[in-house]
Amino acid sequence: MLIIVSGSAGVGKNTVITEILNRHNNIKLLQTCTTRPPRSTDGDMHNPYIYLSKEEFEKKICNGELFEHEEIHDNFYGMLNSSLDEVAKNEYHFIKDIGVLGQKNIKNALKNRAVVLSIFLTAPKEELIKRLKARGDHDIDLRISRMEFEMSYAKNYDAVIENLDLEKTIQEVEKLITKFAKKKTVSWI
């Protein structure tokens, strides 16, 4: 099973993913490629990215190694074909922060190959701005400007969760994982 977590910048996607990974050692992080520079929080054991230069990323596109890619906030993000093949083996559950355009494409690509649970996290705009400031983000206007676009895709997700209380959000995510895990034989508990 692949658990997709999406939402606007500052909504807590990586915080939720890290908590799920810390609590459930049989769920693995699915890494994707990016050209964005690492943040100080990316150095932990749950690093979500394979960092590439723009030239390396473009080479992967030309070589057909990327299933999908998207430019977000002047950086490229993409999913390797080999990563989707790993999910389709159905040996493990994986979790990943994926953009709203990639969610639909990946869900379609894994149709009839693996169970996909997609979760869209939300929070009020004022809360997102507060969180972005707290983490020292300098591109707050750019990140918030994309919020309306991303919210328009929420209807494509299996669940929409307002992430104001981390523990409550984690409990809701765990309930959804339990429900969707019943659709396949690999146990997540």
Secondary structure, DSSP 8 states (H G I E B T S, - for coil): -EEEEEESTTS-HHHHHHHHHHH-TTEEE--EEE-S---GGGGSTT--EEE--HHHHHHHHHTT-EEEEEEETTEEEEEEHHHHHHHHT-SSEEEEE--HHHHHHHHHHTTTTS-EEEEEEE--HHHHHHHHHHTT-S-HHHHHHTHHHHHTTGGGSSEEEE-SSHHHHHHHHHHHHHHHHTTSSS---
